[in-house]
Amino acid sequence: MLPMHTLICLLLSFFVVWCQNVSAHGGVSIEEDICVIQIGFFTAHFAVYQPREAADKEFCEDLPDATDTIFVLTYLHNSLKHAPVDFRIIKDVNDFGRFAKWEDIVQLEDFEKDTVFYKPPMIRPEAMLNVEHKFEEPGGYIGIVTAKYLTNDKIYRAVFPFQVGVKTDFGYIQLFILLGVLIEIYYLYSNGVLTRWFGQLRTHIR
């Protein structure tokens, strides 16, 4: 039987990893509280804003409302400012969800018809890409950023699925409560309390 402190550490580690996974996914990750998008070996700071609804609050992918939205990529890899970069948003009509990959996109018959926004490739020496788009309806979307490395003509992509205006009732508070309940159950089990309770219950049933 695992010692109590070992179990707590395992549960907390799982919880931290889970929170990181739900906070950012696909080609976007959180590094030192900064949202970063990985386009092949290129990297950029990734931030999303909905100024009409949330002032200057910065989001990392999932968005609370279907409204005017600004995506900002600030290049962290110096050579990225010499590469043509494009930006596409498609509706996730196939429900690929949080684990959507480029391999899923290319299998679609025609993802062009599912495209709700597209900004053609352009070299940006200012090392920043700004995208403004108004979402007309809530639901699942997939962002695709493509960069072409000019010295070898290789194409690199980042695919990041996200939700717009989809409310979830199961948040961090509920997860902390669940974690506490699991720890309490294990504590009662390790001290034999649950075994005695079940023994008494079987006795009463008979």
C-alpha positions in Angstrom: 0.0 0.0 0.0 1.4 3.4 -0.9 2.3 5.8 1.9 -0.1 8.8 2.2 2.5 11.4 1.3 3.5 9.3 -1.8 -0.1 9.1 -3.0 -0.7 12.9 -2.4 2.4 13.7 -4.5 1.3 11.4 -7.3 -2.2 12.9 -7.3 -0.8 16.5 -7.3 1.6 15.6 -10.1 -1.3 14.2 -12.2 -3.4 17.3 -11.4 -0.6 19.7 -12.5 0.0 17.8 -15.7 -3.8 17.7 -16.4 -4.2 21.4 -15.9 -1.3 22.1 -18.3 -2.9 19.9 -20.9 -6.3 21.5 -20.6 -4.9 25.0 -20.5 -3.1 24.6 -23.9 -3.0 21.9 -26.4 -1.9 21.1 -30.0 0.8 23.4 -31.2 0.4 25.8 -28.3 2.0 25.2 -24.9 2.5 27.2 -21.7 6.1 27.9 -20.7 6.9 29.9 -17.6 3.3 31.4 -17.7 3.8 32.5 -21.3 1.7 31.0 -24.1 4.0 29.7 -26.9 3.2 28.3 -30.3 5.6 25.9 -31.9 5.8 25.9 -35.7 8.3 23.2 -36.5 11.5 24.5 -34.9 10.1 28.1 -35.0 8.6 29.6 -31.9 6.4 32.6 -31.2 4.6 34.1 -28.2 0.9 33.4 -28.8 -1.9 35.6 -27.3 -5.6 36.1 -28.1 -7.7 39.0 -27.1 -11.4 39.8 -27.2 -11.3 43.5 -26.4 -15.1 44.1 -26.7 -16.0 41.5 -24.1 -12.8 41.1 -22.0 -10.8 44.4 -22.4 -7.1 43.6 -22.4 -7.4 40.1 -20.9 -5.0 37.7 -22.6 -6.2 34.2 -23.6 -4.3 31.1 -24.6 -6.6 29.4 -27.2 -10.1 28.7 -25.7 -12.2 31.9 -25.9 -15.3 32.7 -23.8 -17.4 34.5 -26.5 -18.1 34.4 -30.2 -17.2 38.0 -30.9 -14.4 40.2 -32.4 -11.1 38.4 -31.7 -7.5 39.4 -32.2 -4.7 36.7 -32.5 -1.2 38.0 -32.0 2.0 36.0 -32.7 5.2 37.7 -31.6 8.2 35.8 -33.2 10.7 34.5 -30.7 12.8 32.7 -33.3 14.7 35.4 -35.2 14.7 33.6 -38.6 10.9 33.4 -38.6 10.7 37.0 -39.6 12.3 36.0 -42.9 9.8 33.2 -43.6 6.4 33.6 -45.3 3.8 32.8 -42.6 0.1 32.3 -43.1 -2.8 31.9 -40.7 -6.0 29.8 -41.2 -9.0 29.0 -39.0 -11.3 26.2 -39.9 -14.6 25.0 -38.3 -14.0 21.6 -36.6 -17.0 20.0 -38.4 -15.5 16.5 -37.9 -15.2 17.0 -34.1 -11.5 16.2 -34.1 -11.4 18.0 -30.7 -8.4 18.8 -28.6 -6.2 16.2 -30.2 -6.5 17.4 -33.8 -3.3 17.1 -35.9 -2.3 18.1 -39.4 -2.7 14.4 -40.5 -6.4 14.8 -39.6 -6.8 18.0 -41.6 -5.2 16.6 -44.8 -7.6 13.7 -44.8 -10.6 16.0 -45.2 -12.0 16.1 -48.7 -11.8 19.9 -48.9 -10.9 21.8 -45.8 -11.1 25.0 -47.8 -14.9 24.9 -47.5 -14.6 24.7 -43.8 -12.2 27.7 -43.6 -13.8 30.7 -41.8 -10.7 32.8 -42.0 -7.4 32.9 -44.0 -4.5 35.3 -44.1 -2.1 34.6 -47.0 1.6 34.0 -46.4 3.7 37.1 -46.0 7.2 37.9 -44.7 6.9 40.2 -41.7 10.3 41.8 -40.8 8.6 43.4 -37.8 8.5 39.9 -36.3 4.8 40.0 -35.5 1.6 38.6 -37.0 -1.7 40.2 -36.1 -5.0 38.6 -37.1 -8.5 40.0 -36.5 -11.5 37.9 -37.0 -15.1 38.0 -35.8 -16.5 34.6 -34.8 -20.2 34.4 -35.8 -21.1 31.3 -33.8 -19.7 29.3 -30.9 -18.2 25.9 -31.3 -15.0 24.0 -32.0 -12.4 25.5 -34.3 -8.9 24.6 -35.5 -6.1 27.1 -36.1 -3.3 26.4 -38.6 -0.2 28.4 -38.8 2.2 27.6 -41.7 5.8 28.9 -42.2 8.1 28.1 -45.1 11.8 28.0 -44.4 13.3 29.7 -47.5 16.8 28.1 -47.4 15.5 24.6 -47.8 11.8 25.2 -48.9 10.6 23.1 -46.0 7.1 23.8 -44.7 6.4 23.8 -41.0 3.0 23.9 -39.4 1.3 24.4 -36.0 -2.2 23.0 -35.5 -4.1 24.1 -32.5 -7.7 23.2 -31.7 -9.8 25.6 -29.6 -13.3 26.3 -28.4 -15.2 29.5 -28.8 -18.1 30.4 -26.5 -18.4 26.9 -25.1 -19.1 27.0 -21.4 -17.8 24.2 -19.2 -19.2 23.7 -15.7 -16.4 21.4 -14.5 -13.5 23.7 -13.5 -10.5 23.8 -11.2 -12.5 24.2 -8.0 -14.4 21.0 -8.7 -11.1 19.3 -9.4 -9.6 20.4 -6.1 -12.7 19.1 -4.4 -12.4 15.8 -6.2 -8.7 15.6 -5.3 -9.6 16.2 -1.6 -12.3 13.5 -1.7 -9.9 11.0 -3.2 -7.3 11.7 -0.5 -9.9 11.3 2.2 -11.1 8.0 0.8 -7.6 6.7 0.7 -6.9 7.9 4.2 -10.0 6.1 5.5 -9.0 2.9 3.6 -5.4 2.9 4.8 -6.6 3.2 8.4 -9.1 0.3 8.1 -12.1 2.6 8.6 -13.7 1.7 5.3 -13.1 -2.0 5.8 -14.9 -1.8 9.2 -17.8 0.2 7.6 -18.2 -2.3 4.8 -18.1 -5.2 7.3 -20.8 -3.5 9.4 -22.9 -2.9 6.3 -22.7 -6.6 5.2 -23.7 -7.6 8.7 -26.8 -5.4 8.7 -27.7 -6.6 5.2 -27.6 -10.2 6.4 
